[in-house]
Amino acid sequence: MKCLKIENGRGFFAQSSGEMQPIDKMTKDDILYLLSVATNPEGEFEMDSLEDHELLNEAHKIIYRSLYSKFSELLSNKTRFVEESAATYKEALDKYQE
């Protein structure tokens, strides 16, 4: 799923509805949704590369660069993150699943 994209020199993000919105309109809930997509083991999180596209809007460039960096780091460590999260909450999950 394309979650961050660059089009016509502007940055966009996918909302939970699937609609693409300008990146400078992003809210906390939108970030949480994108995090849930990025950490979903079955989900595919796609972003346009900053090397392949040019952002003309300075605000979009700053926001997109920051998000791209953070999500790239998260995605490169996705397996480790999921495993550590499961290990951290394993005891509580086992306790309450009974």
N, C-alpha and C positions, 0 to 999 in steps of 0.2 A: 504494500500500500504506500503510495506516495504521500508522505506526511509533511515534508518541507520542499517547496519548489520555488524556482526563480523563473519569472516570465515577464517579458517586456521591461527588464531592468528593475523589477520589484520582487520582494520576497512574499511568499504566501505559506500558510499552514493549513492543515486539514482539521476541521472541527469534528466533534463526535457525530454530527449529522452527515459527514462526508463532504460538506461544502468547504471550498477553499476561501480563506479570508486573508486580507493583508496582514502581514506579520506584526505591524505596529498596533493592531487591534486585539492582540492575544491577551487572554486573562489567565488568572491562576488555574481556573478549571480547565482551560484549554491545555495548559502545560501538564496538568495531572493526567488528562486524557492521552496526550502524546507519550507520557512516561508509561502508562499502562500498555499502550501499543508496543512500545520499544521493549518492554520487559516480558511481554507475552511470549512464551516459548514457541508457540505455533505461528505467531504473527510475523509479518515481514514489514520492516520499517525502512522506507526508502527516502533519500534526500538528494536533491540536486547538488552537485559538487560546486564549490566556489571557484574552482579552477576552470570549469567548463562554461560558467555563466558569469555575466557581469551585473552587479547591482548598482544602479545609478543613484538611487535614493540613499543618502548617507545614514539615515535612521535605520532603514531596512538592512543596510550593510552591517552596521554594528550589532543589531539584534540577531540577524541571521548567522553572522560569524560566531557569535557567542553560543547560540543554540546548536549550530553545526558541530562546534568543538565538543560541547558537553555530550550531545547524543552520539557522536563518533566514539568518544571514550567509553560511554555506557555500552554501546553495541559491541565494541571490541572485547569487553569484559562481561558480556551478557551471561555466558554459561557460569562463570565464577560468581557473578552477582546472584543468579537464581539459586545456585547451590548453597551459597552462604546464607541467603534469606531463608531457605528451607531448613538449614541446620539451626539457625537462630531460633526459629519458631517451632521446631519439630516437637519439643516437649509439650508446649501448649496445645499444638494441633492434636497430638496423640491423646492428651488428657481430655480434651473437649469433644473428640470424635467418638468416644466410647458411649 
